[in-house]
Amino acid sequence: MERSLRAGRLATFGFFALNGFVLGMWIVHIPAVEHRVGISHAVLGWLLLLLGGGGFAGMQLAGPLSDRIGARKVVPASAVLCSAAVVLPGLATNPWALGAALLVLGFGNGCLDVSMNTHAVQVERGYGRPIMSAFHAVFSVGGVVASLLGALTLKLGWSPAATLGAAAVVAIAASLLATPALLPTEPPHEDDQASDRTTESEGGGRRRPRTPRRIWVLAALALMLMLSEGVANDWSVLHLKDVLDAPAATAALAYGAFATAMTVGRFVTDPVAARVGTVAVLRYGSAIAAVGLATASLTHVVPLALAGWTVFGIGLSGCVPQLFSAAGHADRSAAGANVSRVAGLGYLGMLAGPAVIGPLTHFMPLNAAFALPIAFCAVASVAAGTLAPGEAREKVVTGGTEEGKRVETGKV
């Protein structure tokens, strides 16, 4: 059993890396695809909404489906779909075809996102200690690998269709290789009968589970924090360039500093969470993020602004994985559905960043508009107690399964 748990963890790492790699390959080729299709930035922006819409739809489908038939079945199917779909934008020759391709790619990505996080919750339950943040860190590593390989193939003159096709083949092969190591579907657990779910009446006297209020609070916090993360993705470089008049090369370091801090922070969050608790990670991480972004927005010194974006990344790095983990552990029988709600609203928050900050810049400077994500981070810090474990969550973090205890004492 210890070997199967280790293998399941490695397979989960593989699917997170694969997801980051596939998305990274698409992102690297956005300019080339835009040129091939012959559309403006504005049209591309509208088409990218289809990517987001498909992703949200995929998340809402994959969550309940993972609860019904098991993440072991949904993860590989989603990975193959997402991997195969990445070649479609490279084949598009008109806006309609590109829009359809992005819708399918987004749907596959949404399915994979929720199903692999649901499986990660199952692995974490087996280990009996926090391990979720490392999975999210490996996702970022997959994106870095994609950016390096994509830059190389572009330099060699490969077409988007050729590069994305090769990436799809590699990703599908990796999915098939990793699938046998996924953990078997968990049987119904007796504690599920005493979970914190409530029910509401339907027609004919039947009753169906109702999502607990705590899950919606976690989802709202995910929306706030992922919107804040989206602000760094979309506006950090422009902040240094337009507000602080930094050269373009220097301005690009703002996002690099943030992304690097996020990745490193996620690798070190799990042992910190095991020592101080997930509530402390969310509370102090959100507070640190607020201080970092406030520093970046208030300073007129470029090095201090870069330091602020770095601190912002460090603070945010471990927060969202704790929300996903808490949602998945709240009710074992509805783990996928709960993760889909938290991930879905968080994803909408990520997409909403440009839409929210952009209009605010018509009324105030860009750095002043950062007051909104700063406030969101402060709210998350105050509301961190929502992560306080219930009975099931407490067993996962402090006890775990017997095989998880044995694995924890080994060299894993």
Wavefront OBJ file of the C-alpha trace (Angstrom):
o trace
v 0.000 0.000 0.000
v 2.861 2.380 0.785
v 4.234 1.833 -2.716
v 0.859 2.512 -4.342
v 0.478 5.730 -2.345
v 3.918 6.914 -3.412
v 3.126 6.005 -7.010
v -0.173 7.855 -6.803
v 1.607 10.946 -5.557
v 4.167 10.786 -8.373
v 1.403 10.307 -10.934
v -0.410 13.349 -9.556
v 2.783 15.376 -9.872
v 2.939 14.206 -13.465
v -0.580 15.358 -14.312
v -0.044 18.762 -12.694
v 3.190 19.206 -14.672
v 1.425 18.053 -17.835
v -1.362 20.589 -17.337
v 1.144 23.420 -16.849
v 3.105 22.252 -19.889
v 0.070 22.105 -22.186
v -1.196 25.534 -21.153
v 2.312 26.964 -21.362
v 2.727 25.722 -24.927
v -0.483 27.482 -25.910
v 0.501 30.721 -24.178
v 3.920 30.796 -25.866
v 2.271 30.497 -29.280
v -0.475 33.093 -28.794
v 1.296 35.775 -30.915
v 2.034 33.312 -33.730
v -1.538 32.004 -33.756
v -2.905 35.540 -33.695
v -0.771 36.398 -36.734
v -1.757 33.213 -38.576
v -5.474 33.827 -38.074
v -5.102 37.545 -38.878
v -7.013 39.062 -35.951
v -6.475 42.107 -33.773
v -5.633 42.133 -30.087
v -9.216 43.170 -29.350
v -10.691 40.194 -31.215
v -8.215 37.858 -29.531
v -9.329 39.225 -26.172
v -12.933 38.331 -26.915
v -11.974 34.880 -28.174
v -10.003 34.224 -24.993
v -13.274 34.571 -23.092
v -14.314 31.334 -24.792
v -11.248 29.675 -23.271
v -12.410 30.853 -19.855
v -16.030 29.889 -20.450
v -15.049 26.416 -21.591
v -12.817 26.050 -18.553
v -15.599 26.992 -16.143
v -18.012 24.555 -17.810
v -15.438 21.771 -17.652
v -14.861 22.374 -13.966
v -18.545 22.145 -13.130
v -18.871 18.864 -15.040
v -15.684 17.166 -13.840
v -16.265 17.759 -10.132
v -19.532 15.834 -9.702
v -18.366 13.267 -12.268
v -15.241 12.594 -10.187
v -17.466 11.991 -7.162
v -19.687 9.613 -9.142
v -17.174 7.447 -11.029
v -13.878 8.391 -9.358
v -11.062 10.782 -10.191
v -8.996 7.803 -11.364
v -11.207 7.622 -14.467
v -11.812 11.337 -14.994
v -8.193 12.508 -14.699
v -6.711 10.527 -17.629
v -9.719 11.181 -19.884
v -9.467 14.903 -19.139
v -5.700 14.881 -19.676
v -6.024 13.233 -23.086
v -8.762 15.683 -24.098
v -6.761 18.710 -22.937
v -3.582 17.426 -24.589
v -5.266 16.671 -27.907
v -7.089 20.019 -27.899
v -3.893 22.075 -27.633
v -3.116 21.408 -31.298
v -6.440 22.873 -32.459
v -5.499 26.583 -32.135
v -2.412 25.913 -34.240
v -4.617 24.563 -37.035
v -7.142 27.426 -36.974
v -7.190 29.717 -40.012
v -10.114 32.004 -39.134
v -11.632 33.539 -35.981
v -14.533 31.074 -35.871
v -12.232 28.062 -35.943
v -9.972 29.623 -33.320
v -12.929 30.360 -31.073
v -14.126 26.747 -31.306
v -10.589 25.491 -30.640
v -10.240 27.650 -27.533
v -13.623 26.533 -26.247
v -12.571 22.874 -26.497
v -9.131 23.558 -25.004
v -10.687 25.470 -22.135
v -13.186 22.690 -21.487
v -10.450 20.048 -21.387
v -8.323 22.224 -19.118
v -11.217 22.813 -16.716
v -11.953 19.091 -16.510
v -8.308 18.278 -15.839
v -7.893 21.090 -13.307
v -10.699 19.943 -11.027
v -10.223 16.185 -11.445
v -6.483 16.254 -10.722
v -7.048 18.488 -7.681
v -9.708 16.046 -6.473
v -7.223 13.182 -6.845
v -4.589 15.300 -5.073
v -6.973 15.611 -2.117
v -7.275 11.803 -2.047
v -3.475 11.452 -2.062
v -3.159 14.055 0.691
v -5.714 12.154 2.743
v -3.563 9.045 2.444
v -0.429 10.859 3.560
v -2.173 12.482 6.491
v -0.271 15.761 6.129
v -0.387 18.802 3.831
v 1.096 18.105 0.380
v -1.215 20.115 -1.894
v 1.014 23.155 -2.462
v 3.805 21.098 -4.009
v 1.417 19.869 -6.699
v 0.622 23.467 -7.643
v 4.326 24.291 -7.685
v 4.954 21.504 -10.184
v 2.212 22.968 -12.377
v 4.299 26.143 -12.563
v 7.400 24.126 -13.408
v 5.519 22.579 -16.331
v 4.791 26.067 -17.614
v 8.466 27.033 -17.376
v 9.491 23.954 -19.373
v 6.899 24.828 -22.015
v 8.161 28.393 -22.302
v 11.738 27.211 -22.835
v 10.829 24.543 -25.392
v 8.388 26.846 -27.134
v 11.001 29.577 -27.420
v 13.421 27.046 -28.905
v 10.997 25.744 -31.534
v 9.980 29.272 -32.493
v 13.637 30.144 -32.948
v 14.052 27.068 -35.151
v 11.131 28.193 -37.282
v 8.665 25.456 -36.405
v 5.040 26.260 -37.200
v 2.526 26.491 -34.315
v 0.722 23.431 -35.671
v 3.910 21.356 -35.697
v 5.027 22.384 -32.216
v 1.594 22.070 -30.613
v 1.063 18.735 -32.380
v 4.324 17.383 -31.003
v 3.425 18.691 -27.544
v 0.039 16.954 -27.783
v 1.637 13.611 -28.666
v 4.120 13.850 -25.777
v 1.407 14.892 -23.316
v -0.979 12.109 -24.349
v 1.797 9.526 -24.039
v 2.686 10.855 -20.580
v -0.977 10.694 -19.541
v -1.267 7.049 -20.558
v 1.961 6.160 -18.750
v 0.894 7.839 -15.519
v -2.682 6.524 -15.440
v -2.028 3.046 -13.924
v -0.441 4.647 -10.844
v -3.517 6.683 -9.934
v -5.191 5.635 -6.694
v -8.321 3.497 -6.853
v -11.637 5.166 -6.157
v -12.340 5.398 -2.442
v -15.361 3.455 -1.139
v -18.094 5.373 0.701
v -16.894 6.314 4.162
v -19.016 6.081 7.298
v -18.026 9.617 8.303
v -19.715 10.887 5.141
v -23.050 10.219 6.793
v -22.107 12.710 9.495
v -20.633 15.313 7.201
v -21.506 18.959 7.357
v -23.730 18.779 4.283
v -27.369 19.786 4.613
v -30.227 18.904 2.294
v -33.031 20.728 0.619
v -36.338 19.401 -0.652
v -37.055 18.710 -4.280
v -40.297 17.800 -5.996
v -41.946 14.632 -4.784
v -40.437 14.828 -1.336
v -36.937 13.818 -2.432
v -33.995 15.576 -0.838
v -30.629 16.362 -2.405
v -27.362 17.570 -0.852
v -26.981 21.312 -0.498
v -23.562 22.907 -0.679
v -22.548 24.050 2.826
v -22.138 27.757 3.417
v -18.507 27.160 4.351
v -17.746 25.918 0.827
v -19.149 29.116 -0.676
v -17.023 31.167 1.721
v -13.950 29.227 0.582
v -15.001 29.839 -3.025
v -15.371 33.574 -2.390
v -11.898 33.684 -0.837
v -10.525 31.806 -3.859
v -12.126 34.386 -6.145
v -10.493 37.247 -4.212
v -7.047 35.671 -4.027
v -6.977 34.424 -7.609
v -8.150 37.827 -8.824
v -5.192 39.245 -6.911
v -2.914 36.716 -8.585
v -4.368 37.693 -11.954
v -3.511 41.318 -11.236
v 0.156 40.348 -10.982
v -0.060 38.346 -14.214
v -1.690 41.148 -16.179
v -0.507 44.399 -14.626
v 2.845 43.965 -12.848
v 4.933 44.683 -15.969
v 2.755 47.648 -16.971
v 3.029 49.004 -13.436
v 6.810 49.269 -13.618
v 6.808 50.506 -17.210
v 4.007 53.065 -17.107
v 3.946 54.182 -13.480
v 7.651 54.021 -12.615
v 9.002 54.637 -16.167
v 11.236 51.561 -15.984
v 12.805 50.255 -19.218
v 10.918 47.397 -20.862
v 13.576 44.839 -19.949
v 13.499 45.915 -16.307
v 9.715 46.012 -16.218
v 9.574 42.393 -17.385
v 11.400 41.423 -14.199
v 8.315 42.299 -12.163
v 6.330 39.325 -13.400
v 9.430 37.121 -13.333
v 10.026 37.985 -9.685
v 6.391 37.321 -8.796
v 6.201 34.003 -10.688
v 9.487 32.753 -9.242
v 8.396 33.649 -5.717
v 5.075 31.847 -6.246
v 6.796 28.678 -7.432
v 9.435 28.590 -4.696
v 6.866 29.501 -2.058
v 4.626 26.600 -3.033
v 7.484 24.147 -2.730
v 8.110 25.199 0.881
v 4.488 25.737 1.977
v 3.612 22.121 2.787
v 6.135 21.616 5.622
v 5.209 25.049 6.961
v 1.501 24.133 6.909
v 2.259 20.842 8.664
v 4.036 22.736 11.431
v 1.865 25.842 11.954
v -1.452 24.786 10.385
v -3.343 25.742 7.259
v -5.182 28.599 8.971
v -1.886 30.309 9.772
v -0.666 29.826 6.200
v -3.752 31.568 4.824
v -3.882 34.266 7.503
v -0.246 35.333 7.457
v 0.290 34.558 3.779
v -2.566 36.864 2.773
v -1.296 39.547 5.134
v 2.226 39.282 3.698
v 0.772 39.513 0.189
v -1.128 42.674 1.118
v 2.040 44.258 2.510
v 4.021 43.292 -0.583
v 1.521 44.722 -3.060
v 1.068 47.856 -0.952
v 4.830 48.355 -1.011
v 4.971 47.937 -4.779
v 2.075 50.323 -5.359
v 3.285 53.089 -3.032
v 6.997 53.215 -3.829
v 8.638 55.307 -6.554
v 11.835 53.242 -6.476
v 12.087 50.430 -9.028
v 14.156 47.982 -6.895
v 11.731 48.387 -4.005
v 8.803 47.799 -6.355
v 10.432 44.591 -7.572
v 10.900 43.547 -3.959
v 7.219 44.305 -3.348
v 6.091 42.083 -6.228
v 8.382 39.333 -4.909
v 6.893 39.547 -1.413
v 3.416 39.575 -2.967
v 4.209 36.281 -4.698
v 5.651 34.724 -1.552
v 2.553 35.646 0.438
v 0.050 34.387 -2.125
v 1.943 31.213 -2.994
v 0.470 28.889 -0.398
v -2.992 30.395 0.024
v -5.091 29.001 -2.819
v -3.883 25.380 -2.434
v -5.126 25.475 1.172
v -8.579 26.502 -0.052
v -8.712 23.663 -2.583
v -7.538 21.202 0.040
v -10.073 22.345 2.629
v -12.907 22.095 0.095
v -11.900 18.581 -0.909
v -11.604 17.354 2.681
v -14.862 18.931 3.879
v -16.896 15.966 2.615
v -15.248 12.896 1.108
v -18.351 11.931 -0.876
v -18.630 15.380 -2.485
v -14.930 16.245 -2.795
v -15.047 16.783 -6.549
v -18.166 18.944 -6.461
v -16.776 21.091 -3.653
v -13.409 21.521 -5.389
v -15.228 22.460 -8.594
v -17.094 25.241 -6.806
v -13.989 26.688 -5.190
v -11.858 26.289 -8.325
v -14.637 27.598 -10.566
v -15.152 30.842 -8.672
v -11.391 31.224 -8.295
v -10.977 30.810 -12.044
v -13.606 33.487 -12.653
v -11.643 35.738 -10.318
v -8.473 35.143 -12.322
v -10.291 36.096 -15.523
v -11.929 39.106 -13.879
v -8.624 40.762 -12.968
v -8.154 42.632 -16.276
v -11.862 43.449 -16.497
v -11.921 44.971 -13.004
v -8.597 46.815 -12.863
v -8.757 48.143 -16.429
v -11.907 50.280 -15.964
v -10.620 51.564 -12.619
v -7.610 53.074 -14.392
v -9.987 55.515 -16.130
v -10.610 57.124 -12.738
v -7.311 56.646 -10.898
v -3.667 55.730 -11.523
v -2.862 52.051 -11.984
v -1.039 51.790 -8.672
v -4.058 53.290 -6.875
v -6.303 50.633 -8.443
v -4.196 48.023 -6.660
v -6.064 49.027 -3.495
v -8.751 46.510 -4.501
v -6.545 43.375 -4.477
v -4.817 44.687 -1.351
v -8.227 44.857 0.333
v -9.083 41.363 -0.928
v -5.895 39.972 0.608
v -6.745 41.686 3.885
v -10.245 40.156 3.856
v -8.755 36.708 3.242
v -6.421 37.189 6.182
v -9.291 38.113 8.486
v -11.482 35.249 7.218
v -8.742 32.600 7.433
v -10.557 30.912 10.299
v -12.904 29.413 7.697
v -10.183 26.826 7.152
v -10.498 25.670 10.784
v -10.755 21.894 10.438
v -13.920 19.990 11.094
v -13.756 16.437 12.348
v -12.870 14.915 8.965
v -10.304 17.563 8.097
v -8.644 17.195 11.484
v -8.201 13.467 10.907
v -6.547 14.125 7.567
v -4.010 16.645 8.820
v -3.177 15.083 12.148
v -3.817 11.412 11.619
v -4.307 10.181 8.089
v -4.566 6.542 7.102
v -2.349 3.846 8.521
v -0.478 3.505 5.239
v -0.063 7.294 5.180
v 1.518 7.188 8.621
v 3.948 4.513 7.483
v 4.826 6.443 4.319
v 5.370 9.600 6.345
v 7.982 7.898 8.459
v 9.848 6.699 5.375
v 11.949 8.621 2.902
v 9.262 9.983 0.602
l 1 2 3 4 5 6 7 8 9 10 11 12 13 14 15 16 17 18 19 20 21 22 23 24 25 26 27 28 29 30 31 32 33 34 35 36 37 38 39 40 41 42 43 44 45 46 47 48 49 50 51 52 53 54 55 56 57 58 59 60 61 62 63 64 65 66 67 68 69 70 71 72 73 74 75 76 77 78 79 80 81 82 83 84 85 86 87 88 89 90 91 92 93 94 95 96 97 98 99 100 101 102 103 104 105 106 107 108 109 110 111 112 113 114 115 116 117 118 119 120 121 122 123 124 125 126 127 128 129 130 131 132 133 134 135 136 137 138 139 140 141 142 143 144 145 146 147 148 149 150 151 152 153 154 155 156 157 158 159 160 161 162 163 164 165 166 167 168 169 170 171 172 173 174 175 176 177 178 179 180 181 182 183 184 185 186 187 188 189 190 191 192 193 194 195 196 197 198 199 200 201 202 203 204 205 206 207 208 209 210 211 212 213 214 215 216 217 218 219 220 221 222 223 224 225 226 227 228 229 230 231 232 233 234 235 236 237 238 239 240 241 242 243 244 245 246 247 248 249 250 251 252 253 254 255 256 257 258 259 260 261 262 263 264 265 266 267 268 269 270 271 272 273 274 275 276 277 278 279 280 281 282 283 284 285 286 287 288 289 290 291 292 293 294 295 296 297 298 299 300 301 302 303 304 305 306 307 308 309 310 311 312 313 314 315 316 317 318 319 320 321 322 323 324 325 326 327 328 329 330 331 332 333 334 335 336 337 338 339 340 341 342 343 344 345 346 347 348 349 350 351 352 353 354 355 356 357 358 359 360 361 362 363 364 365 366 367 368 369 370 371 372 373 374 375 376 377 378 379 380 381 382 383 384 385 386 387 388 389 390 391 392 393 394 395 396 397 398 399 400 401 402 403 404 405 406 407 408 409 410 411 412
